[in-house]
Amino acid sequence: MIRLENASKVYKTHRGEVRALDGVSLEIEEGEFTVIRGPSGSGKSTILMCAGGMARPTSGKITVCGKDLYTMSPGDRAHFRAQNVGFVFQMFHLVPYLTALENAMLPLLAANTNGGRGEAERLLDHFGMSGRKSHKPAELSAGERQRVAMARALLNKPRLLLADEPTGNLDPENTRQIMDYLAEFHRGGGTVVVVTHANQAEEYARRVLVLRDGRIESETRRPAQ
């Protein structure tokens, strides 16, 4: 599903170069639930962005679903991402002037797909948002905004779900709900990668990777339940 081969990512700043990833090689199989944990600056978000086709590595190769992401044209890569990858972010990334339903339907534009309103409504209903579809983000709680973001991520039925600190702005109750939704997607056959600086997601994962200074420091596997 995801394969990184000696992937590095170097950012140039006014203070010099920052090596966010340092020669990482990693393979995540289809159907895995993987947590990537580490302190701030460890490279965990960078690895997610590179694997999601949103940040070109400085060197190395990244393959997703058998496709070499960075030999594609930007347009082809965007289309591939829209068809195969769902993203959930800590800051929700909702469009402030659109309703919850309109935000959930945004992937239809990226995938150039007609229809889909019914599926967006079904997902929002499933996530407990049936009475909030016409509300804009400013009128929603943090937990509700993240549920809209989950509906948006799942609308095109992706094979892979990438979540970057998806519970970082949530209270314990909403954290549990969002993790349960990610686990539900995984039970349905989807592949999940969650990046976090905490360990609350680990009980859901079969595999936990710890990053430090742009390298994989350790790996733990749990047997299937």
Secondary structure by P-SEA (a helix, b strand, c coil): cbbbcbbbbbbbccccccccccccccccccccbbbbbbccccaaaaaaaaaaccccccbbbbbccccccccccaaaaaaaaaacbbbbcccccccccccaaaaaaaaaaaaccccaaaaaaaaaaaaccccccccccccccaaaaaaaaaaaaacccccbbbbccccccccaaaaaaaaaaaaaaaaabbbbbbbbccccccccccbbbbbccccccbbbbbccc
